Amino acid sequence: MKIIIAGAGEVGFHLAKLLSYESQEITLIDTYKDSLTYADNHLDIRIVKGDATSIAILKESRVANADLVIAVTSSETTNITVCVLAKQLGAKQTIARISNTEFIDYKDEVGFTKFGIDELISPESLAAAEIELLLDQSAFNDSYEFEEGALTMVGLNLSRTASFVGKSVREAAQLLPEVHFMAIAIQRFGTQYTLIPRGDTVFKEGDQVYFVTSKGGVEELYKLTGKVKEDIKNVMILGGSKIGFKTARDLCANKFNVKLIEKDKNRAFDLADELPKALVINGDGRNVELLEEESISEMEAFISVTGNSETNIMSCLMAKSKGVRKTIALVENMDYFELSQSIGIDTLINKKLLAANNIFRYVRKGEVVAMTKLNNMNAEILEFNVKVNSNICNTLIRDLEFPRSAIIGGVIRNDEGVIALGDFTIQEGDKVVVCCLPKSIKQVEKLFF
């Protein structure tokens, strides 16, 4: 694919990096020479210095031949303008990064596609939604919903209390009469090796395992893994950033008791006006005495979303030491993901990764309707829409030439999630959730052409 990325900031560079690994033809536009020089020296891409809202610059970037234009500068006005111009100049698809989440809330009413914008993404909104889902699935350290919860992906570490530790996948399936979940990826404790499980794969203590579950499957997993679902009501948020504000607003709307700590006095007063149902505290969240005064030990969850990754990590560790059950830290450095389990923080989230996951489905071939990468694992989960002419249509799963480094986690048919085994026939209109290692992505995509 020919892809143009406007904006060489954190999100733009990260996208260019991921896409260049997949041998996509990338052009990166930015006004800052230093950002472009760094990208040029580290990635196999084409760079263009200039204002992406300039028609001349877009033409120089060969926008007429572009399959996808992604505008992810720090200015949403610029991003919207770039997408509108690019579409008029011949680009096939456009995606704009925005910060005003109202645009997403009313996108159908406004009709952004009429202006030439195919998709709007807000990394801050995606992060807030991820946090809320993680609080809902409190015993798990990663989660993702397909088709409003018809299927749910959850990740967790297996403790020795899990009833299927020491058992194979086949033996674990026999513990319950009906199967409502399926293991789709495993990372052995102390390794960076991602394993796609088969029937004879044995679960081990300390494994990080990802499951796809249909409705009812999450409750079964709680029982089998020895995890306890504890209701979370009292939440402390450190940092009044856009993510902090949106998370607090959404949690308050869902009847959570929220305390938000913001260091900047003016920002704290603004937040207090905008969040009447939350308790906003002006203070330094790194101050242990302040946190103890605000009863941190009585909190069920602590979410740190300041602009400093190290502050977020250290404050979450401190919250853990005070007995907080669920900790979530926002980090910018991708390398920190490898440390999340070993240092004791429940979940690390990253805006760049969330934005990239949201955008990647436009790059994948076949009818991809959703996609996510697994935290700290070398695997992707893709949701494909089955068309009548797809190679997979009207075929039993056991008869598919499916690579061993990929697995079908579940199927959504008529808005109902199903854990599909070998005797299940894929039909037109099904949405199929697949987990696969990078080496098998092209082979899997061909099945859905």
C-alpha positions, -999 to +999 in steps of 0.1 A: +000+000+000+010+036-006+005+054+027+010+091+035+014+101+072+011+138+081+029+145+114+062+130+125+054+133+162+051+103+186+020+087+170+031+095+134+067+081+139+054+050+157+029+043+129+056+049+102+079+025+121+053-003+124+042+001+088+077+002+074+084-031+091+056-046+069+072-033+036+045-007+031+054+023+009+054+052+035+058+089+030+061+110+061+053+148+060+063+173+087+074+209+091+102+201+115+135+191+100+148+174+132+118+150+134+121+140+098+159+136+100+155+112+129+128+092+110+149+092+078+179+078+097+160+051+115+133+040+090+131+029+054+106+056+043+104+087+022+103+121+039+088+154+027+095+186+046+066+211+045+031+219+056+008+190+049-021+214+043-002+227+013-016+213-020+018+215-035+033+195-007+005+169-010+011+166-048+049+163-042+040+134-018+020+118-047-013+120-029-033+111-061-018+075-059-022+071-021-042+042-008-044+058+027-037+092+042-032+094+080-032+129+095-018+127+131-003+161+137-009+178+171-035+201+155-069+186+148-077+215+125-047+206+104-056+169+104-091+176+092-079+199+065-053+175+053-079+147+050-104+169+031-077+181+006-062+146+002-096+130-007-102+158-032-068+152-047-074+115-052-065+096-020-086+064-015-090+066+023-083+091+050-080+091+088-078+121+110-066+123+146-087+146+167-088+157+203-124+170+205-143+138+212-176+155+203-166+149+167-167+111+173-199+113+193-217+131+165-198+118+135-229+101+120-250+132+125-224+155+110-214+131+082-177+136+080-174+111+051-192+137+030-162+161+036-137+134+027-128+120+062-134+082+064-124+077+100-118+099+131-095+086+159-087+101+193-058+084+211-071+100+244-106+086+239-092+052+230-071+052+262-101+063+284-122+035+269-095+010+275-092+020+311-129+017+317-130-018+302-100-029+323-119-017+355-149-037+344-128-069+339-110-062+372-092-095+376-076-093+341-046-073+329-057-068+293-091-068+276-107-060+243-143-062+231-155-073+197-190-061+184-200-045+217-191-076+238-204-104+216-169-118+221-144-105+246-106-110+247-090-111+282-054-116+293-042-128+327-013-145+345-019-180+356-013-186+393-009-221+408-046-219+420-058-221+384-075-255+380-060-261+346-023-254+354-005-286+344-033-296+320-033-295+282-057-272+263-077-304+254-079-315+291-088-280+302-118-279+278-132-310+294-134-293+328-167-277+317-195-293+297-199-264+273-170-244+260-174-206+263-138-196+260-107-205+240-070-199+247-055-180+217-020-170+228+005-179+256+037-163+267+058-185+290+070-168+323+104-152+319+105-155+281+096-132+251+083-161+230+047-161+219+030-194+215-003-201+196-017-230+217-029-263+202-048-292+219-016-307+234-002-274+247+002-275+285-007-245+307+020-237+332+021-215+363+032-180+355+020-181+319+005-149+305-025-163+286-050-146+263-085-160+259-114-152+237-147-157+255-184-156+245-210-143+270-207-164+301-171-173+294-156-146+316-174-160+346-161-195+338-126-181+336-129-165+370-138-199+385-112-219+366-083-195+372-091-189+409-095-152+402-121-132+421-141-105+404-142-077+429-164-047+422-145-015+418-162+017+429-136+039+445-110+052+419-082+076+422-068+093+391-035+110+390-032+137+363-059+160+348-048+155+312-073+149+284-072+112+293-076+119+330-106+142+323-123+118+299-117+088+322-131+107+352-161+120+333-170+085+320-165+068+353-186+093+371-214+087+346-212+050+355-216+057+392-179+053+402-166+074+431-137+094+416-109+114+431-087+132+406-054+148+416-040+176+395-008+195+402-016+227+382-039+250+402-057+266+373-063+233+356-076+218+389-102+246+392-113+241+356-116+203+361-137+209+393-161+230+372-163+204+345-165+174+368-191+182+394-195+146+404-158+140+410-136+152+439-108+173+423-077+178+445-050+204+437-017+188+448+014+168+438+004+132+434+040+121+441+035+133+476+029+101+497+014+122+526-011+138+503-022+104+490-025+090+525-046+120+535-069+112+506-073+076+518-054+059+490-056+026+509-094+027+506-092+029+468-099-002+447-081+012+416-054+038+410-049+052+375-019+074+367-021+093+335+003+123+339+025+133+311+055+116+327+058+078+323+082+074+352+059+093+375+030+071+364+050+039+370+064+049+404+030+062+417+013+030+407+040+010+425+035+031+456-003+026+453+003-012+452+023-009+483-007+008+500-029-021+491-047-008+460-058-039+440-059-025+404-032-002+390-030+012+355-002+034+342+000+054+310+035+051+294+050+065+263+081+042+261+072+010+244+101-008+260+084-005+294+057-030+283+082-058+288+086-048+324+049-045+334+044-080+349+078-082+366+076-048+384+041-054+397+019-030+378-014-046+366-016-029+332+004-004+311-014+015+284+001+034+255-017+060+233+006+053+203-002+016+204-039+021+208-040+045+179-019+022+157-042-007+165-072+013+154-055+024+122-039-009+113-072-025+102-071-002+072-038-016+062-047-053+065-060-070+035-094-088+035-125-074+052-108-065+085-133-047+108-113-046+140-077-053+151-055-052+182-020-061+192-015-081+223+004-062+251+040-075+253+034-102+227+044-107+192+008-114+180-022-097+165-059-103+168-079-095+137-117-095+132-126-104+096-159-100+078-168-130+057-180-122+022-198-147-001-166-149-023-142-153+006-121-184+004-131-194+039-169-191+032-190-223+035-161-244+049-157-264+080-129-250+103-112-284+104-110-284+066-093-250+063-056-248+054-050-227+085-014-220+095-002-235+128+009-201+139-027-188+138-060-198+155-097-189+152-107-176+186-144-172+179-172-163+154-199-137+157-231-147+138-262-125+140-246-105+168-241-136+190-206-148+199-197-184+194-165-204+203-161-222+171-145-257+170-135-279+141-170-290+131-182-253+127-190-241+092-180-205+084-208-187+065-213-154+047-218-125+071-199-141+099-173-121+117-143-143+125-118-134+152-083-147+145-051-146+165-019-149+145+018-144+146+033-119+121+047-146+099+012-160+092-007-128+086-005-129+048-016-165+047-046-158+069-055-127+049-057-148+017-084-170+033-107-139+036-101-124+002 
